[in-house]
Amino acid sequence: MAMKITDDCIACGACVPECPTDSISEGDTIYVIDASTCVECVGYHDSPQCVSVCPVDCIVKAE
C-alpha cells in the first residue's frame, strides 16, 4: 500500500512536512513518493496526511 503523486502536481511542497516516514521528495519536475517506505500514514494518522494538504488533489493510491 502506497500513495502516488500524479503529473498534476504543482510542486508546492505542502505534502513533504506531513509525511511521517519521510517518503516524499522533490523529483525532477514534481514531488515523488517512495512506495517502498510509504505506509499511507497507517499507525500514524487515520488517513494519508499528504492527501489532506494537497491543494490540487494530485495524490492517489498507487496501483
C-alpha positions as CSV (number, residue, x, y, z in Angstrom):
1,M,0.0,0.0,0.0
2,A,1.3,3.4,-1.0
3,M,0.3,6.7,-2.4
4,K,1.4,8.2,-5.7
5,I,1.7,11.8,-6.9
6,T,0.3,12.4,-10.4
7,D,1.6,14.7,-13.1
8,D,-1.0,17.3,-11.9
9,C,1.5,18.2,-9.0
10,I,2.3,21.9,-8.9
11,A,5.5,21.2,-6.8
12,C,4.3,23.4,-3.9
13,G,5.9,21.1,-1.3
14,A,3.0,21.2,1.1
15,C,3.0,17.4,1.4
16,V,6.6,17.0,2.4
17,P,6.4,18.0,6.1
18,E,3.2,16.0,6.6
19,C,4.8,12.6,5.8
20,P,5.7,10.7,9.0
21,T,8.0,8.3,7.1
22,D,9.9,10.9,5.0
23,S,8.7,9.1,1.9
24,I,8.1,12.3,-0.2
25,S,11.0,14.0,-2.0
26,E,11.4,16.5,-4.8
27,G,11.7,14.9,-8.2
28,D,12.8,16.4,-11.5
29,T,9.6,18.3,-12.1
30,I,7.2,17.1,-9.4
31,Y,7.4,15.6,-6.0
32,V,7.5,11.8,-5.7
33,I,6.6,9.3,-3.1
34,D,8.9,6.3,-2.3
35,A,6.5,3.4,-2.5
36,S,8.9,1.2,-0.5
37,T,8.5,3.4,2.6
38,C,5.1,4.9,2.2
39,V,2.6,3.3,4.6
40,E,-0.4,5.6,3.8
41,C,0.1,7.0,7.4
42,V,-1.1,3.7,8.9
43,G,0.0,3.7,12.5
44,Y,0.5,7.5,12.5
45,H,-2.8,9.0,11.4
46,D,-6.3,8.0,10.4
47,S,-5.8,8.9,6.8
48,P,-2.9,9.9,4.5
49,Q,-1.9,13.4,5.5
50,C,-0.3,14.3,2.2
51,V,-3.8,13.9,0.6
52,S,-5.4,16.2,3.1
53,V,-3.0,19.1,2.5
54,C,-2.6,18.8,-1.3
55,P,-4.1,21.9,-2.9
56,V,-4.6,20.3,-6.3
57,D,-5.7,16.8,-5.3
58,C,-2.9,15.0,-7.2
59,I,-2.1,12.3,-4.6
60,V,-3.8,9.0,-5.2
61,K,-3.4,5.3,-4.2
62,A,-0.7,3.6,-6.2
63,E,-1.8,0.7,-8.2
